[in-house]
Amino acid sequence: MTSSSVAASRAPNPLRMLWPDPAQKHRLTEIRDNFTARIAEAEREGWCGEVEGLRISLAGAEDKLTQIGRRTATTADLGTKTDKKNKTPSSGNRPPAGRPPPPRVTGAED
């Protein structure tokens, strides 16, 4: 394997990073239902090649609907942490006022 093919094999697939818009769920549901109806028609008419292609498309539509469900179920608030007692933004990892920061540990780097 060349270095360029190794780099290409490790590159992220931009299509995998695309998530369907949750606002399009209704439209995707209609598309899925349409594929189901077209599969039934193709089976009735004996269009075997058409059935296989439609099943692949149906699986893709169902996958997108699953992604929407997974994404809306796992959203997280990444806003500023707040001090619940005072309702003010927290200081994060900073030491309280009046205290010096802890000493830095130095040593061998990995």
Order of alpha helices (4+ residues) and beta strands (2+ residues): alpha-alpha-alpha-beta-beta
